[in-house]
Amino acid sequence: MDSVLAFVIGVAIIVIGLAVSIGLHEIGHLVPAKLFGVKVTQYMIGFGPTIWSRRRGETEYGLKAIPLGGYIAMIGMFPPAKGERAHEDSTGFFRGLVQDARDSSAESIGAGDEERAFYRLPVWKRIIIMFGGPFMNLLLAVVLFGVLLMGFGTAQASTTVGSVSACALPATSERQTCEPGDPAAPGAAAGIEPGDRIVSVAGEPIDSWAESTAIIREHAEEPVDFVVVRDGEEVALTVTPMLSERYVLDEQGVVVTDASGEPRTVQAGFVGIAAATETVPQPVTAVLPAVGQQISGVTGIIFNLPQRMVDVANAAFGPEERDPNGPMSVVGVGRVAGEIASLDEIPLASKAASMVGLLAALNVALFVFNLIPLLPLDGGHIAGALWEAIRRGVAKLFRRPDPGPVDLAKLMPITLGVVVIFGAMSALLIYADIVKPVSLL
């Protein structure tokens, strides 16, 4: 029962964190909209039926039943049709969509509020309003990554031996368990034990695990003097690294890959010891690069989204396994959070750090996703405003009449298509997260 309760708590943390993230996203739109004088009639977290609301001034604030998004309702989102009579374009399904959007926008503008319509704002003000939501998610991601890196820290290899292999296997071996007949690992044969802290190798003082690895690799089949601290006392050992196939590592200890993405290997010295990890708080300068790396990763997923969704479909309806670095729905993220919370092997601090990391990653995803230049996303409105600025700039340069605001209502058929596609992808991800989830266990 304790594990079930922990699972539920993990899911609840993500749901509440997501709701707060959505709420702050909408505040990012709400505050500049009110500052610029736009009339905002609603501020809602969620979709569907309203379960609670309260009106303050001219704005209704509330919660809706489905907490998978949010919105603010600003009057006059679309300009009236230029040089056309009302309902002239209402024949045909797609023309009807365009006219319905215009009619809804016009009906939202009450008597005396004409100058408070969103479309009447200068381009730069509209961009600030629409960018305000994603910016709040970016700001929240920076704060959460700051808590994660500076408060909890990151796991790094220490100079303490975490494990000692009993046998020596090539890096590319299909099995990683020892069997009779496998050659003994030099570290175990020399008497290195888990918990030993390496002080020096071949007479060189050791300050990082990477330093010891580099020395070992360069002294294959040569006796090497090790000094370790065991139970508070220094112990001298002699180890003879064996020549073995190992992965090529860069300066940070990361495996180097070739042009095809396959890990590169080299014949190098091997002892058969692995480092114990320790959590090390990071400086403030590490926060923004971490956020940037996360943004780059999410952007890469979005650019390759069609293929990623094909992979998800193949996994959901076939025997393939899910890519742990692929896209997930909120259901999948909640399930991962529940698994983390229910693992008895993980200390509480590590669980808390994992939750913070998940919420930070979610906010980066919200930031990047909402900047896709397609309606109804914020990026679509920003792209429309930028196109309007370009059109007006060109007209002014060549002394032509002002072309006026861009009529984004004409894009409603495309907007409907985007909504349908995003809805289908969300349904596929939710289904895959139920029948073939990404699991930590």
C-alpha positions in Angstrom: 0.0 0.0 0.0 2.9 2.4 0.7 4.2 2.0 -2.8 0.8 2.7 -4.3 0.4 5.8 -2.1 3.9 6.9 -3.2 3.0 6.4 -6.8 -0.2 8.5 -6.4 1.8 11.2 -4.7 4.3 11.3 -7.5 1.5 11.6 -10.1 -0.2 14.3 -8.0 3.0 16.4 -7.8 3.3 16.4 -11.6 -0.4 17.3 -12.1 -0.2 20.1 -9.6 3.2 21.3 -11.1 1.8 21.2 -14.6 -1.3 23.2 -13.5 0.9 25.8 -11.8 3.1 26.0 -15.0 0.0 26.5 -17.2 -1.4 29.1 -14.8 1.9 31.1 -14.9 1.9 30.7 -18.7 -1.4 32.4 -18.9 -0.3 35.1 -16.4 2.5 35.8 -18.8 -0.2 36.7 -21.3 -2.6 38.4 -18.8 -0.3 40.9 -17.2 1.0 42.6 -20.4 -2.4 42.5 -22.0 -3.9 44.4 -19.1 -0.9 46.8 -19.0 -1.5 47.6 -22.7 -5.2 48.2 -22.1 -6.6 45.1 -23.9 -9.9 44.0 -22.3 -9.5 40.4 -21.0 -12.8 38.8 -20.3 -11.6 35.4 -19.0 -8.6 33.8 -17.4 -9.0 30.0 -17.3 -6.9 27.0 -16.3 -8.1 23.9 -18.1 -10.8 23.3 -20.7 -14.3 21.9 -20.7 -17.0 22.7 -18.1 -16.2 25.3 -15.5 -15.9 23.9 -12.0 -15.1 27.2 -10.2 -14.9 30.8 -11.2 -15.0 34.3 -9.7 -15.2 37.6 -11.4 -12.9 40.5 -10.4 -13.5 43.6 -12.3 -14.0 42.9 -16.0 -12.3 39.5 -15.9 -13.6 36.1 -14.9 -11.0 33.9 -13.3 -11.7 30.1 -13.0 -10.8 26.5 -13.2 -12.1 24.0 -15.8 -12.6 20.3 -15.6 -9.8 19.2 -17.9 -6.4 20.5 -16.7 -4.6 20.0 -19.9 -4.1 23.7 -20.9 -5.5 27.1 -20.3 -6.3 30.4 -22.0 -7.1 34.0 -21.6 -9.9 35.6 -23.7 -9.0 39.0 -25.2 -11.5 40.9 -27.2 -10.9 41.7 -30.8 -8.4 39.0 -31.7 -9.1 39.3 -35.4 -9.6 42.5 -37.5 -12.8 42.9 -39.5 -12.7 41.8 -43.2 -11.3 44.5 -45.3 -13.6 45.8 -48.0 -16.2 43.0 -47.5 -19.7 43.0 -46.2 -20.6 40.9 -43.1 -21.2 37.2 -43.9 -20.2 37.6 -47.5 -17.8 34.8 -47.2 -20.0 32.6 -45.1 -20.8 30.1 -47.9 -18.7 26.9 -47.8 -17.3 25.1 -44.8 -13.9 26.7 -44.7 -15.2 30.2 -45.6 -17.7 29.7 -42.8 -14.8 29.0 -40.4 -13.2 32.2 -41.4 -16.4 34.2 -41.0 -17.3 32.6 -37.7 -13.9 33.6 -36.3 -14.4 37.2 -37.5 -18.0 37.3 -36.1 -16.9 35.9 -32.7 -14.1 38.5 -32.6 -16.4 41.3 -33.5 -19.1 40.2 -31.0 -16.5 40.2 -28.2 -16.0 44.0 -28.6 -18.7 45.8 -26.6 -19.8 49.4 -27.0 -17.0 51.8 -26.0 -14.3 49.0 -26.1 -13.4 49.4 -29.7 -10.0 50.9 -28.9 -9.2 48.0 -26.5 -9.3 45.3 -29.1 -6.2 43.1 -29.4 -5.7 43.6 -33.1 -5.5 47.4 -32.7 -2.3 47.2 -30.7 1.0 48.0 -32.3 2.9 45.0 -33.5 5.5 45.1 -30.7 2.8 45.1 -28.0 1.1 42.1 -29.6 4.4 40.2 -29.7 5.1 41.0 -26.0 1.6 39.7 -25.0 1.9 36.5 -27.0 5.5 35.8 -26.1 4.8 36.5 -22.4 3.3 33.0 -21.9 6.2 31.0 -23.2 8.6 33.4 -21.5 7.0 32.5 -18.1 7.6 28.8 -18.8 11.3 29.6 -19.7 11.7 31.7 -16.5 10.2 28.9 -14.5 12.5 26.4 -16.2 15.5 28.5 -15.3 14.4 28.7 -11.6 13.7 24.9 -11.5 17.0 24.1 -13.1 18.7 26.4 -10.6 17.1 24.5 -7.7 18.1 21.2 -9.3 21.7 22.0 -10.1 22.6 24.5 -7.3 20.4 23.0 -4.6 20.5 19.3 -5.2 23.5 19.1 -7.5 24.4 16.5 -10.1 25.8 13.0 -9.9 29.4 12.9 -10.8 32.1 10.3 -10.8 34.2 10.5 -7.6 37.7 9.2 -7.0 36.2 6.4 -4.9 35.9 2.9 -6.4 32.2 1.9 -6.6 32.5 -1.6 -8.1 35.2 -4.0 -9.1 34.7 -6.4 -12.0 35.6 -10.0 -11.4 36.4 -10.6 -15.1 37.5 -8.7 -18.1 35.1 -8.4 -21.0 35.4 -6.2 -24.2 33.4 -3.0 -24.2 31.3 -4.4 -27.1 30.6 -7.7 -25.5 27.0 -8.8 -25.8 27.0 -10.0 -22.2 28.2 -8.2 -19.1 28.2 -11.1 -16.6 31.2 -13.3 -15.9 31.3 -16.9 -16.9 33.8 -19.7 -16.2 36.9 -19.2 -18.5 36.7 -15.4 -18.6 40.0 -13.8 -17.8 40.2 -12.2 -14.3 40.1 -8.4 -14.2 43.4 -6.9 -13.1 41.8 -4.7 -10.5 40.3 -7.6 -8.6 43.5 -9.7 -9.0 45.5 -6.8 -7.5 43.2 -6.5 -4.5 41.3 -3.3 -5.2 38.1 -3.2 -3.3 34.9 -1.1 -3.5 35.1 1.9 -1.2 38.8 2.5 -1.9 39.6 6.1 -2.6 42.3 6.5 -5.3 45.1 8.9 -4.2 47.6 8.3 -7.0 48.2 6.2 -10.1 51.7 5.7 -11.5 53.0 8.3 -9.1 50.5 11.0 -10.4 48.1 12.5 -7.8 44.5 11.9 -8.8 41.9 14.6 -8.5 39.2 13.1 -10.8 38.2 9.7 -12.1 38.9 10.7 -15.6 42.6 11.3 -14.7 43.0 7.8 -13.4 41.2 6.3 -16.4 43.6 8.2 -18.8 46.7 6.9 -17.0 45.4 3.3 -16.9 44.6 3.4 -20.6 48.2 4.5 -21.5 49.9 1.7 -19.4 48.5 -1.5 -20.9 50.5 -4.6 -19.8 52.8 -2.5 -17.6 52.9 -2.7 -13.8 51.3 0.5 -12.4 51.6 1.6 -8.7 48.3 2.5 -7.1 47.8 4.2 -3.7 44.4 4.1 -2.2 42.9 5.1 1.1 41.1 2.2 2.8 39.5 2.5 6.3 41.5 5.7 6.8 44.9 4.3 5.9 46.9 4.4 2.7 47.4 1.1 0.9 49.9 0.6 -1.9 48.9 -1.8 -4.7 50.5 -2.9 -8.0 48.1 -3.3 -10.9 48.9 -4.5 -14.4 46.3 -3.2 -16.8 45.4 -5.6 -19.6 45.0 -4.7 -23.2 41.3 -4.7 -24.1 38.8 -3.2 -26.5 37.4 0.0 -24.8 35.2 2.8 -26.0 36.9 6.1 -27.0 36.1 8.9 -24.5 36.3 12.6 -24.8 37.7 15.0 -22.1 34.5 14.8 -20.2 34.5 11.0 -20.2 31.6 10.8 -22.8 31.7 8.0 -25.4 32.8 9.3 -28.8 30.7 8.2 -31.8 31.6 8.0 -35.5 29.7 9.6 -38.5 27.1 6.8 -38.4 26.5 7.3 -34.7 28.2 4.1 -33.6 30.5 4.2 -30.6 34.2 4.3 -31.5 36.5 1.7 -29.8 40.3 1.5 -29.3 42.7 -1.1 -27.7 43.7 0.4 -24.4 44.6 -0.5 -20.8 41.8 -1.9 -18.7 41.7 -2.6 -14.9 38.0 -3.4 -14.3 36.9 -0.8 -11.8 34.1 1.7 -11.8 33.6 5.0 -10.0 31.2 5.6 -7.2 29.1 8.7 -7.9 28.6 11.7 -5.6 26.2 14.6 -5.8 28.0 17.9 -6.4 26.2 21.2 -6.3 26.9 23.2 -9.4 27.7 26.9 -9.8 25.1 29.4 -11.1 27.0 29.5 -14.4 25.8 25.9 -15.1 22.1 26.8 -15.1 21.7 28.6 -18.4 23.8 26.1 -20.4 21.7 23.3 -18.9 18.5 25.1 -20.0 20.0 25.7 -23.4 20.9 22.0 -23.8 17.3 21.0 -22.8 15.9 23.5 -25.3 18.1 22.1 -28.0 17.0 18.5 -27.2 13.3 19.4 -27.3 13.7 21.4 -30.5 15.4 18.3 -32.1 12.5 16.1 -31.1 10.0 18.6 -32.6 12.0 18.8 -35.9 11.9 15.0 -36.1 8.4 14.7 -34.8 6.9 12.8 -37.8 9.5 10.0 -37.5 9.3 10.0 -33.7 5.5 9.6 -34.0 6.0 6.7 -36.4 8.3 5.1 -33.9 5.7 5.6 -31.2 3.0 4.0 -33.3 5.3 1.0 -34.2 5.9 0.5 -30.5 2.3 1.0 -29.5 0.9 -1.5 -32.1 3.9 -3.7 -32.5 6.7 -5.5 -30.7 9.2 -2.6 -30.7 10.2 -0.9 -27.4 9.6 2.8 -26.7 12.5 5.2 -27.0 13.1 6.6 -23.5 14.3 9.9 -25.1 11.2 10.1 -27.4 8.0 12.1 -26.9 5.6 11.3 -24.1 2.2 12.6 -23.1 1.3 14.0 -19.7 0.1 10.5 -18.8 3.5 9.1 -19.5 5.3 11.8 -17.5 2.9 11.2 -14.6 3.6 7.5 -14.8 7.4 8.1 -14.7 6.9 10.4 -11.7 4.9 7.8 -9.9 7.5 5.1 -10.6 10.2 7.4 -9.2 8.2 8.2 -6.1 7.5 4.5 -5.4 11.1 3.2 -5.7 12.3 2.2 -2.3 15.9 2.1 -3.5 16.1 5.8 -4.2 16.6 8.2 -1.3 14.0 11.0 -0.7 16.4 13.7 -1.8 17.0 12.0 -5.1 13.2 11.6 -5.6 12.7 15.3 -5.0 15.5 16.2 -7.4 13.9 13.9 -10.1 10.5 15.6 -9.6 12.1 19.1 -10.0 13.9 17.9 -13.1 10.7 16.5 -14.6 8.9 19.8 -14.0 11.8 21.8 -15.4 11.8 19.7 -18.5 8.0 20.1 -18.9 8.4 23.9 -18.8 11.1 23.8 -21.4 8.8 21.7 -23.6 5.9 24.2 -23.1 8.3 27.0 -24.0 9.5 25.4 -27.2 6.2 23.9 -28.3 4.2 27.1 -27.9 6.7 29.0 -30.1 6.0 26.7 -33.1 4.8 29.3 -35.7 1.4 27.7 -36.3 -2.0 28.9 -35.0 -3.5 28.4 -32.5 -0.2 28.4 -30.7 1.4 31.6 -29.5 4.1 31.2 -32.1 1.5 31.5 -34.8 0.3 34.9 -33.5 3.9 36.1 -33.1 4.6 35.0 -36.7 1.5 36.8 -37.9 2.6 40.0 -36.1 6.1 39.8 -37.5 4.7 39.4 -41.1 2.5 42.4 -40.5 5.5 44.5 -39.4 7.4 43.3 -42.6 4.4 44.2 -44.9 4.0 47.6 -43.3 7.7 48.3 -43.4 8.0 47.4 -47.1 4.9 49.6 -47.8 6.4 52.5 -46.0 9.8 52.1 -47.7 8.2 52.2 -51.2 5.6 54.9 -50.1 2.6 52.6 -50.6 -0.6 52.7 -48.7 -0.6 51.0 -45.3 -1.8 47.4 -45.9 -3.4 47.3 -42.4 -3.3 44.4 -39.9 -2.8 40.8 -41.1 -6.1 39.0 -41.2 -5.2 35.8 -39.3 -8.8 34.7 -39.5 -8.1 33.6 -43.0 -5.9 30.9 -41.5 -8.7 29.3 -39.5 -8.9 26.3 -41.9 -5.2 25.6 -41.4 -5.7 26.2 -37.7 -8.4 23.5 -37.6 -6.0 21.1 -39.4 -3.3 21.8 -36.8 -5.7 21.2 -34.0 -6.8 17.9 -35.5 -3.2 16.8 -36.1 -2.1 17.7 -32.6 -5.2 16.0 -31.2 -4.4 12.8 -33.1 -0.7 12.9 -31.9 -1.9 13.5 -28.3 -4.3 10.5 -28.5 -1.5 8.3 -29.9 0.9 9.3 -27.2 -1.6 8.7 -24.4 -2.5 5.3 -25.9 1.2 4.4 -26.1 1.8 5.6 -22.6 -0.9 3.3 -21.4 -0.2 0.1 -23.4 3.6 0.5 -23.9 4.8 3.0 -21.4 8.4 4.2 -21.0 9.4 2.5 -17.7 12.3 3.1 -15.3 12.0 -0.4 -13.9 
